[in-house]
């Protein structure tokens, strides 16, 4: 039997590659004679660059860029080889320069955190004359609507006195106009694609600030201020750039970075799971397998809205292959999954489960595969 093991990261405990190895060990324990293929996946968040680069034999380009709070960081993006002679593809993950992991828990300052470094990486990739840039926007510690990236790409965000505003959403409250005179147009042959794992819009009760802000340090007291700042940013973008970023599906991803890139790079917003799946040849791998085993940290009602596990299950359904899932915890099921197994033990504290994540995932995969085999 040929088993395809293709999880995404178990956030906070295992990378996608670590999760794949743990799942494979469980499969092997239950089915020693199985042929196992590992294909770690991502949906635009941390690990996207490494996963695509490895699968596509890409080259990592490391550069110094501005981190979320202004300090320089070393960050890599990938250049993928081309087989058509029409230029390379660059893959960037926003988490490398604007990631929540770059900000210590005690120093989270979402009102001044910026996506400037993401814009620097896009600019560097375009200077390398790529034909397309894929930007994964998951895992950011920012809530600036992509304003920082716009500044790095040459957009001057000015206050009423004609002076440039500073970084972060709090400064957006002073935004009076957007000067586009110094912006270099995108090369005619290049396009920007934004990989997202959610469908939330920029504003409102289901928007970037209200839904994702708390995990980045946006307190209830700050939420209204941050929301007004993004409203101001959306108004100025609509007036001065001519793009209505408030109503773009998926625009709230990455603290609104997706919406900002849609405005300043004419970027398309796409399923991150699908973009990564396309890049690593997921559909071909599924078609060549007898059973699919995927996984993530938590199966819940959000899983169906663009998460990797849901995408894998749908590809498996289309190919007529059974899809099994291991998750840290299970709060909801997908109809397209044949079976699933939780890795956390009943009543186990989350801290203990995370500390023993690899062995818990391996054991869950073994239970799941023994049940499937029976």
HURA-V196591 format. One record per residue. N is the residue number from 1. RES is the residue in three letters. SS is DSSP state (H for helix, E for strand, - for the rest). PHI is phi in whole degrees, -180 to 180 (* if undefined). PSI is psi in radians with two decimals (* if undefined). Layout:
BEGIN
n: [N;N]
res: [RES;RES]
ss: [SS;SS]
phi: [PHI;PHI]
psi: [PSI;PSI]
END
This chain:
BEGIN
n: [1;2;3;4;5;6;7;8;9;10;11;12;13;14;15;16;17;18;19;20;21;22;23;24;25;26;27;28;29;30;31;32;33;34;35;36;37;38;39;40;41;42;43;44;45;46;47;48;49;50;51;52;53;54;55;56;57;58;59;60;61;62;63;64;65;66;67;68;69;70;71;72;73;74;75;76;77;78;79;80;81;82;83;84;85;86;87;88;89;90;91;92;93;94;95;96;97;98;99;100;101;102;103;104;105;106;107;108;109;110;111;112;113;114;115;116;117;118;119;120;121;122;123;124;125;126;127;128;129;130;131;132;133;134;135;136;137;138;139;140;141;142;143;144;145;146;147;148;149;150;151;152;153;154;155;156;157;158;159;160;161;162;163;164;165;166;167;168;169;170;171;172;173;174;175;176;177;178;179;180;181;182;183;184;185;186;187;188;189;190;191;192;193;194;195;196;197;198;199;200;201;202;203;204;205;206;207;208;209;210;211;212;213;214;215;216;217;218;219;220;221;222;223;224;225;226;227;228;229;230;231;232;233;234;235;236;237;238;239;240;241;242;243;244;245;246;247;248;249;250;251;252;253;254;255;256;257;258;259;260;261;262;263;264;265;266;267;268;269;270;271;272;273;274;275;276;277;278;279;280;281;282;283;284;285;286;287;288;289;290;291;292;293;294;295;296;297;298;299;300;301;302;303;304;305;306;307;308;309;310;311;312;313;314;315;316;317;318;319;320;321;322;323;324;325;326;327;328;329;330;331;332;333;334;335;336;337;338;339;340;341;342;343;344;345;346;347;348;349;350;351;352;353;354;355;356;357;358;359;360;361;362;363;364;365;366;367;368;369;370;371;372;373;374]
res: [UNK;UNK;UNK;UNK;UNK;UNK;UNK;UNK;UNK;UNK;UNK;UNK;UNK;UNK;UNK;UNK;UNK;UNK;UNK;UNK;UNK;UNK;UNK;UNK;UNK;UNK;UNK;UNK;UNK;UNK;UNK;UNK;UNK;UNK;UNK;UNK;UNK;UNK;UNK;UNK;UNK;UNK;UNK;UNK;UNK;UNK;UNK;UNK;UNK;UNK;UNK;UNK;UNK;UNK;UNK;UNK;UNK;UNK;UNK;UNK;UNK;UNK;UNK;UNK;UNK;UNK;UNK;UNK;UNK;UNK;UNK;UNK;UNK;UNK;UNK;UNK;UNK;UNK;UNK;UNK;UNK;UNK;UNK;UNK;UNK;UNK;UNK;UNK;UNK;UNK;UNK;UNK;UNK;UNK;UNK;UNK;UNK;UNK;UNK;UNK;UNK;UNK;UNK;UNK;UNK;UNK;UNK;UNK;UNK;UNK;UNK;UNK;UNK;UNK;UNK;UNK;UNK;UNK;UNK;UNK;UNK;UNK;UNK;UNK;UNK;UNK;UNK;UNK;UNK;UNK;UNK;UNK;UNK;UNK;UNK;UNK;UNK;UNK;UNK;UNK;UNK;UNK;UNK;UNK;UNK;UNK;UNK;UNK;UNK;UNK;UNK;UNK;UNK;UNK;UNK;UNK;UNK;UNK;UNK;UNK;UNK;UNK;UNK;UNK;UNK;UNK;UNK;UNK;UNK;UNK;UNK;UNK;UNK;UNK;UNK;UNK;UNK;UNK;UNK;UNK;UNK;UNK;UNK;UNK;UNK;UNK;UNK;UNK;UNK;UNK;UNK;UNK;UNK;UNK;UNK;UNK;UNK;UNK;UNK;UNK;UNK;UNK;UNK;UNK;UNK;UNK;UNK;UNK;UNK;UNK;UNK;UNK;UNK;UNK;UNK;UNK;UNK;UNK;UNK;UNK;UNK;UNK;UNK;UNK;UNK;UNK;UNK;UNK;UNK;UNK;UNK;UNK;UNK;UNK;UNK;UNK;UNK;UNK;UNK;UNK;UNK;UNK;UNK;UNK;UNK;UNK;UNK;UNK;UNK;UNK;UNK;UNK;UNK;UNK;UNK;UNK;UNK;UNK;UNK;UNK;UNK;UNK;UNK;UNK;UNK;UNK;UNK;UNK;UNK;UNK;UNK;UNK;UNK;UNK;UNK;UNK;UNK;UNK;UNK;UNK;UNK;UNK;UNK;UNK;UNK;UNK;UNK;UNK;UNK;UNK;UNK;UNK;UNK;UNK;UNK;UNK;UNK;UNK;UNK;UNK;UNK;UNK;UNK;UNK;UNK;UNK;UNK;UNK;UNK;UNK;UNK;UNK;UNK;UNK;UNK;UNK;UNK;UNK;UNK;UNK;UNK;UNK;UNK;UNK;UNK;UNK;UNK;UNK;UNK;UNK;UNK;UNK;UNK;UNK;UNK;UNK;UNK;UNK;UNK;UNK;UNK;UNK;UNK;UNK;UNK;UNK;UNK;UNK;UNK;UNK;UNK;UNK;UNK;UNK;UNK;UNK;UNK;UNK;UNK;UNK;UNK;UNK;UNK;UNK;UNK;UNK;UNK;UNK;UNK;UNK;UNK;UNK;UNK;UNK]
ss: [-;E;E;E;E;-;-;-;-;E;-;-;-;E;-;H;H;H;H;H;H;H;H;H;H;H;H;H;H;H;-;-;-;-;E;E;E;E;-;-;-;-;-;-;-;-;-;H;H;H;H;H;H;H;H;-;-;-;E;E;E;E;E;E;E;E;-;-;-;-;-;E;E;E;E;E;E;E;E;E;-;-;-;-;-;-;-;-;E;E;E;E;E;-;H;H;H;H;E;H;H;H;-;-;H;H;H;-;-;-;-;-;-;-;-;H;H;H;H;H;H;H;H;H;H;H;H;-;-;-;-;E;E;E;E;E;-;-;-;E;-;-;-;-;-;-;H;H;H;H;H;H;-;-;-;E;E;E;-;-;-;-;-;E;-;-;-;-;H;H;H;H;-;-;-;-;E;E;E;-;-;-;-;-;-;-;-;-;-;-;E;E;E;E;E;E;-;-;-;-;-;-;-;-;-;-;-;H;H;H;H;H;-;H;H;H;-;-;-;H;H;H;H;H;H;H;H;H;H;H;H;H;H;H;H;H;H;H;H;H;-;-;-;-;H;H;H;-;-;-;-;-;-;-;-;-;H;H;H;H;H;H;H;H;-;-;-;E;E;E;E;H;H;H;H;H;H;H;H;H;-;H;H;H;H;H;H;-;-;-;E;E;E;E;E;E;E;E;E;-;-;-;-;-;-;-;-;H;H;H;H;H;H;H;H;H;H;H;H;-;-;E;E;E;E;E;E;E;E;E;-;-;-;-;-;-;-;-;E;E;E;E;-;-;-;-;-;-;-;H;H;H;H;H;H;-;H;H;H;H;H;H;H;H;H;H;H;H;H;H;H;H;H;-]
phi: [*;-102;-116;-94;-107;-143;-88;-98;-64;-98;-53;87;-138;-133;-70;-61;-67;-65;-63;-62;-66;-65;-62;-62;-63;-66;-61;-65;-65;-84;-137;-59;-91;-70;-92;-115;-112;-99;-142;-60;-128;-150;-131;110;-93;-55;98;-59;-62;-62;-67;-68;-60;-65;-69;-104;57;-84;-116;-88;-113;-101;-143;-95;-138;-81;-78;-61;-108;104;-70;-67;-133;-94;-139;-112;-126;-109;-111;-96;-67;-113;-110;-109;80;-109;98;-86;-111;-102;-121;-123;-117;-60;-62;-71;-122;-129;-75;-62;-67;-83;-116;-57;-53;-81;-120;-71;-130;-62;-72;-125;-71;-131;-97;-54;-61;-64;-62;-62;-68;-61;-61;-64;-65;-65;-66;-82;62;-77;-89;-153;-124;-103;-117;-85;-110;-74;79;-80;-107;-114;-146;-103;66;82;-62;-63;-60;-60;-61;-65;-90;105;-78;-96;-97;-115;-89;-65;-91;82;-98;-63;-82;-86;-83;93;-65;-61;-68;-64;-64;-94;-66;-112;-161;-112;-92;-106;-65;-100;-83;-80;-65;-61;-53;-58;-91;-102;-140;-116;-122;-104;-96;-125;-119;-138;-113;-63;-84;-67;-116;95;-63;-107;-88;-58;-70;-68;-89;-105;-59;-56;-71;-100;104;-75;-79;-55;-68;-87;-58;-63;-65;-65;-64;-64;-64;-70;-62;-62;-60;-64;-63;-69;-64;-61;-73;-97;-111;85;-124;-87;-81;-68;-118;-89;-65;88;-65;-81;-65;66;65;88;-58;-59;-64;-61;-69;-62;-81;-90;-121;52;-75;-88;-107;-133;-62;-65;-61;-68;-63;-67;-58;-63;-68;-100;74;-61;-60;-65;-65;-62;-63;-90;-103;-93;-149;-113;-122;-123;-179;-159;-67;-151;-92;-147;-67;-80;-58;-69;-99;95;-76;-58;-59;-66;-65;-60;-61;-70;-62;-64;-61;-63;-87;72;-114;-69;-122;-116;-134;-111;-135;-56;-140;-127;-114;-156;-115;-105;-62;-79;-94;-77;-161;-149;-145;-85;-85;-68;-80;-58;76;-78;-61;-59;-64;-69;-61;-66;-63;-116;-59;-61;-70;-66;-67;-60;-64;-64;-64;-65;-60;-63;-72;-65;-65;-64;-63;-69]
psi: [2.38;2.12;2.16;2.12;1.97;1.23;2.90;-3.09;2.65;1.68;2.25;-0.08;-0.86;2.38;2.95;-0.69;-0.72;-0.72;-0.71;-0.73;-0.71;-0.76;-0.76;-0.68;-0.70;-0.73;-0.77;-0.64;-0.63;-0.54;1.41;-0.47;0.03;2.53;2.11;2.23;2.21;2.27;1.40;2.55;2.95;3.02;0.41;-0.11;-2.82;2.39;-0.22;-0.82;-0.85;-0.73;-0.84;-0.74;-0.75;-0.77;-0.56;0.18;0.82;3.07;2.30;2.31;2.04;2.37;2.86;2.27;3.00;2.25;3.12;-0.54;0.27;-0.44;2.52;2.54;2.67;2.18;2.52;2.52;2.88;2.48;2.11;2.44;2.72;2.56;0.05;-0.21;0.21;0.48;2.75;2.97;2.35;2.45;2.14;2.47;2.20;-0.50;-0.37;-0.47;-0.32;0.36;2.60;-0.55;-0.29;-0.12;2.01;2.54;-0.62;-0.07;0.35;2.07;1.25;-0.36;-0.29;0.03;2.46;2.66;0.37;-0.76;-0.54;-0.76;-0.65;-0.72;-0.69;-0.77;-0.75;-0.73;-0.73;-0.60;-0.41;0.10;0.78;2.79;-0.42;2.68;2.17;2.17;1.97;2.23;0.18;2.69;0.33;2.73;0.36;2.80;0.73;0.17;0.28;0.16;-0.68;-0.76;-0.71;-0.75;-0.74;-0.48;0.16;-0.04;2.20;2.04;1.97;2.58;-3.01;-0.38;0.02;0.27;2.52;2.42;2.89;-2.95;2.72;2.83;-0.53;-0.66;-0.43;-0.37;-0.39;-0.02;2.20;-0.59;2.78;2.04;2.08;0.17;-0.51;0.22;2.21;2.19;2.64;2.50;2.49;-0.53;-0.04;2.61;2.70;2.30;2.26;2.19;2.07;2.76;0.20;2.88;0.15;2.53;3.08;-0.78;2.93;-3.12;-0.40;0.30;-3.03;-0.84;-0.87;-0.67;-0.82;-0.24;-0.76;-0.66;-0.26;0.01;0.12;1.90;2.86;-0.60;-0.56;-0.35;-0.79;-0.71;-0.77;-0.68;-0.76;-0.63;-0.75;-0.57;-0.75;-0.78;-0.78;-0.69;-0.78;-0.66;-0.77;-0.74;-0.79;-0.40;-0.40;0.43;2.26;1.56;-0.20;-0.44;0.42;2.17;2.23;-0.08;-0.36;-0.11;2.54;0.58;0.55;0.02;-0.68;-0.77;-0.77;-0.75;-0.53;-0.58;-0.87;-0.27;0.10;0.66;2.54;2.53;2.11;2.87;2.13;-0.70;-0.72;-0.71;-0.79;-0.76;-0.72;-0.75;-0.58;0.03;0.70;-0.78;-0.71;-0.73;-0.71;-0.78;-0.46;-0.05;2.81;-0.54;2.56;2.33;2.06;-3.08;2.83;3.07;-0.65;2.26;2.06;-2.94;-0.35;-0.29;-0.68;-0.28;1.15;0.03;2.73;-0.78;-0.74;-0.67;-0.79;-0.78;-0.67;-0.72;-0.72;-0.73;-0.78;-0.57;-0.06;0.56;2.46;2.48;2.18;2.58;2.38;2.30;2.67;-0.84;2.72;2.05;-0.28;2.73;2.74;2.40;-0.49;-0.10;2.36;-0.67;2.79;2.80;2.34;2.44;-0.61;2.44;2.62;2.24;0.09;2.31;2.50;-0.62;-0.67;-0.74;-0.73;-0.72;-0.49;0.55;-0.81;-0.82;-0.59;-0.75;-0.72;-0.81;-0.70;-0.71;-0.67;-0.78;-0.77;-0.79;-0.58;-0.68;-0.74;-0.77;-0.65;*]
END
